[in-house]
């Protein structure tokens, strides 16, 4: 074979420009990012990290306070959100009236269930829980029973307008009275209602008789008395001037 033919053959067998590079296998990183699921997975992970950071900065989480009643976390209250028995609370006053107890003579009644105070001792908080349907519910009111389990007249604790007067499956007959300055008084476990929605009542007017309820059936004949200030349940003892 002539030298010219040999030269021509070498030229034909030489790799074409770029051919070698096209045969090089992609690196491991390139192969990883070439997979369809990679970018969605990275995006979801980044989004989860961002959401977690925002949640932590916003103070998220439902850590049970150190003084909470064991097993009571996440249990709904029977009325409005459970409030506190604040030592800074002042006497409730509206329209020149001071809030009073919803019965004529405190010698004729006995307190049977206390208000749930989140700042109280564990023993006191446990004593202010209602057990119903295998759940423990903070008691957002004060209950009273007549001596010898006798019914007694329930009076309006302050003048105002009746906004609720109805029978409920769990609380028996119930009355709510709206007062000035954001106060609302709630009366449950009633019978023989004397008022209806829209009535204007004066302090001391008879609105019903003490009765029974499904929620607190173990108490027999009694009155469930709750006071709310701007939607938050407050211990009536902190608002009523004791005689």
Secondary structure, DSSP 4 states (H G I P E B T S, - for coil): --HHHHHHHHHHHSPPTTHHHHHSPPPHHHHHHTSHHHHHHHHHHHHHHHHHHHHHHTT-S-PPPTTSPTT-TTPPPSSS------TT----EETTEE---SSS-GGGEEEEE----TTS-HHHHHHTEEEETTEEEE--SEEEEEGGG---EEE-SS-EEEEEEEEETTTEEEEEEE-GGGEEEEEEEEES----TT-EE-TT-EEEEEB--STTGGG-SBEEEEEEETTEEE-GGGTSPP-
